[in-house]
Amino acid sequence: MDYIDIRITDNDLTLGPGNEPGLLGDRDSIIQDTKHLIRDCGLLSACIGERDNAKVTLLLQQLSLKIDDDLRLVPGTIKIVRQDTELFFITADTVKFGKIGLQVSA
């Protein structure tokens, strides 16, 4: 594996058999890190309840640029689609592992 991360579920360590931390590798590590970046930056949460489409577009562009900073992702491939008020689909191409996709509820 190129990338290894500790598995986090519901903001807590996920323990495996023997109570050792569970691990993630490669694609799953990138997806988890992207989810954490989205949560921590707060830009997606700011979209909730925002009625001004121009402001939502600006927030999503800012989020896309933040995600784009991850060196494991191919620059310019991040796409964010707002499904409804609180549901977003995010896709990107990784440098080594093909496409990733995640669904995020704000």
JOSUL-V785128 format. One record per residue. N is the residue number from 1. SS is DSSP state (alpha for helix, beta for strand, coil for the rest). OMEGA is omega in degrees with one decimal (none if undefined). Layout:
N;SS;OMEGA
N;SS;OMEGA
This chain:
1;coil;177.5
2;coil;-177.4
3;coil;178.6
4;beta;-179.5
5;beta;175.0
6;beta;-179.2
7;coil;178.0
8;beta;176.6
9;beta;-178.9
10;coil;177.2
11;coil;179.2
12;beta;176.1
13;beta;172.5
14;coil;-177.8
15;beta;177.8
16;coil;176.1
17;alpha;-178.1
18;alpha;178.0
19;alpha;173.5
20;coil;179.4
21;beta;174.7
22;coil;-177.5
23;beta;173.4
24;beta;176.9
25;beta;169.6
26;alpha;-176.4
27;alpha;-177.3
28;alpha;176.9
29;alpha;178.7
30;alpha;179.2
31;alpha;180.0
32;alpha;179.6
33;alpha;178.7
34;alpha;177.4
35;alpha;-179.7
36;alpha;177.2
37;alpha;-179.3
38;alpha;-179.4
39;alpha;-173.3
40;alpha;-177.2
41;alpha;175.6
42;coil;-177.4
43;alpha;-179.8
44;alpha;177.7
45;alpha;179.6
46;alpha;178.7
47;alpha;-176.9
48;coil;178.2
49;coil;178.8
50;coil;-177.1
51;coil;-179.0
52;coil;-177.4
53;alpha;178.8
54;alpha;178.4
55;alpha;177.8
56;alpha;179.3
57;alpha;179.0
58;alpha;178.0
59;alpha;-179.9
60;alpha;175.7
61;alpha;178.2
62;alpha;177.8
63;alpha;179.0
64;alpha;178.8
65;alpha;177.0
66;alpha;179.2
67;alpha;-177.9
68;alpha;179.8
69;coil;179.6
70;coil;-176.4
71;coil;179.1
72;coil;-180.0
73;beta;177.2
74;coil;-178.2
75;coil;176.6
76;coil;-177.3
77;coil;-177.0
78;coil;177.2
79;beta;177.3
80;beta;-179.9
81;beta;178.0
82;beta;-178.0
83;beta;174.3
84;beta;-174.1
85;coil;-173.9
86;coil;-176.8
87;beta;-177.9
88;beta;174.1
89;beta;-177.9
90;beta;176.9
91;beta;177.0
92;beta;173.4
93;beta;175.2
94;beta;179.3
95;coil;-173.6
96;coil;-167.0
97;coil;178.7
98;coil;-176.6
99;beta;169.4
100;beta;176.6
101;beta;177.0
102;beta;178.2
103;beta;-176.8
104;beta;172.7
105;beta;-178.5
106;coil;none
